[in-house]
Amino acid sequence: PNKKNIRLGVVRVPNDRLKCLDWVVNLVRQRRESMPQVIVYCRSIKTLGKVYHYLAAELSDDAWVDRDPEHKSKNLLIGMFHSNTLPKYKQNVISSLNGNGN
């Protein structure tokens, strides 16, 4: 799309090179709720799981709004969406992309 607020980059990343996503980790830590939305597309659910778990592990408590000690899913700053995602988690992701959530 020809929009100033949308950037598209395509990079093939081997499963063992997830450190290339550290820019996302740094952006979440620096900008928190004000960070721009980032979508990482994966070709398989297995790869998506690896990417999600890498980001969650690197961020640790920083993955939650205000470092939520209860780790409520609605307070996550990152999300995962695929065909087998539970509906309540899908809704969190959709709300976030619509600007109605974290």
Number of C-alpha atoms within 10 A of each C-alpha: 7 6 6 6 7 10 9 6 5 7 6 6 12 9 12 8 8 13 15 12 14 14 10 17 20 13 14 22 15 12 10 17 16 10 14 12 14 12 11 12 11 15 7 9 15 11 14 18 14 15 20 17 13 17 21 19 13 15 19 11 15 19 23 24 17 13 14 14 9 8 13 10 14 19 17 23 24 22 19 17 18 12 8 8 12 10 11 11 15 17 15 21 22 15 14 18 14 9 10 10 16 21
